[in-house]
Amino acid sequence: GVELELKLYVAGYTDTVGSHEANRTLSNNRARAIAQWFVKHGIKLDVFYQGFGEEVLAKRTPDETDEPRNRRAVYVLATQTPGKSGLFPRTNWAPAK
């Protein structure tokens, strides 16, 4: 059979409270913390992460709206890097260490 090499991609997101830059940093830190948790707990896959801030809202809201559904992380198991899409507007995934 064919052996596939799965990788885990963790994407972080925020609500619209705060500046765009602060939310990008917050979401990146959220994604990195989750990715590092998997590595620390022995996952046998390469793990990558990226934060998208408030760029991809699960629930559309005006700016400065506290919306728990937008503060989230998405996990993707894939054999190749996820392409640019509505859920992942950029493709510069960082490796978790």
C-alpha positions as CSV (number, residue, x, y, z in Angstrom):
1,G,0.0,0.0,0.0
2,V,0.8,3.7,-0.2
3,E,2.1,5.3,3.0
4,L,0.9,8.8,3.5
5,E,2.7,11.3,5.7
6,L,0.1,13.2,7.6
7,K,0.7,16.7,9.1
8,L,-1.3,18.7,11.6
9,Y,-2.1,22.3,10.9
10,V,-3.5,24.5,13.7
11,A,-5.2,27.9,12.7
12,G,-6.1,30.5,15.4
13,Y,-8.7,33.2,15.1
14,T,-10.1,36.0,17.3
15,D,-13.1,38.2,17.7
16,T,-13.1,41.9,16.6
17,V,-12.2,43.4,20.0
18,G,-8.8,45.2,19.8
19,S,-6.6,46.2,16.9
20,H,-6.1,44.1,13.8
21,E,-2.4,43.8,14.7
22,A,-3.1,42.8,18.3
23,N,-5.6,40.2,17.1
24,R,-3.2,38.7,14.6
25,T,-0.6,38.3,17.4
26,L,-3.2,36.9,19.8
27,S,-4.5,34.4,17.3
28,N,-0.9,33.4,16.4
29,N,0.0,32.9,20.0
30,R,-3.2,30.8,20.5
31,A,-2.4,28.6,17.5
32,R,1.2,28.2,18.6
33,A,0.3,27.2,22.2
34,I,-2.1,24.5,20.9
35,A,0.5,23.2,18.4
36,Q,3.2,23.1,21.0
37,W,0.8,21.2,23.4
38,F,0.5,18.5,20.7
39,V,4.3,18.3,20.3
40,K,4.9,18.3,24.0
41,H,2.4,15.5,24.5
42,G,4.1,13.2,21.9
43,I,2.2,13.5,18.7
44,K,4.0,11.6,16.0
45,L,3.3,14.1,13.2
46,D,4.9,17.3,12.0
47,V,2.8,20.2,13.4
48,F,2.4,23.7,11.9
49,Y,0.5,26.8,13.1
50,Q,-0.7,30.2,11.9
51,G,-2.9,33.0,13.3
52,F,-5.5,34.8,11.2
53,G,-6.8,37.3,13.8
54,E,-10.2,38.7,12.9
55,E,-9.8,38.1,9.1
56,V,-12.1,35.0,9.1
57,L,-15.0,35.4,11.4
58,A,-17.3,32.4,12.2
59,K,-20.0,34.9,13.1
60,R,-19.9,38.3,11.4
61,T,-19.9,41.2,13.9
62,P,-19.2,44.9,13.9
63,D,-15.7,46.0,15.1
64,E,-15.1,45.8,18.8
65,T,-17.7,43.0,19.4
66,D,-17.0,40.4,22.0
67,E,-18.1,37.2,20.2
68,P,-17.0,33.8,21.7
69,R,-17.7,31.9,18.5
70,N,-15.0,33.9,16.7
71,R,-12.3,33.1,19.3
72,R,-11.5,29.6,18.1
73,A,-8.9,27.3,16.6
74,V,-9.3,25.0,13.6
75,Y,-7.3,21.7,13.2
76,V,-6.5,20.2,9.8
77,L,-4.9,16.8,9.2
78,A,-3.5,16.8,5.7
79,T,-0.8,15.2,3.5
80,Q,0.0,18.6,2.0
81,T,-0.1,22.2,3.1
82,P,-3.6,23.7,3.0
83,G,-3.9,26.1,0.1
84,K,-5.1,29.7,0.3
85,S,-8.9,29.8,0.9
86,G,-11.6,31.6,2.7
87,L,-10.7,29.8,5.9
88,F,-6.9,30.2,5.4
89,P,-6.2,33.6,3.7
90,R,-2.4,33.1,3.9
91,T,-0.2,30.0,3.6
92,N,2.8,30.9,5.7
93,W,2.5,28.1,8.3
94,A,5.2,28.0,11.0
95,P,6.6,24.7,12.4
96,A,5.8,24.0,16.0
97,K,8.8,23.2,18.2
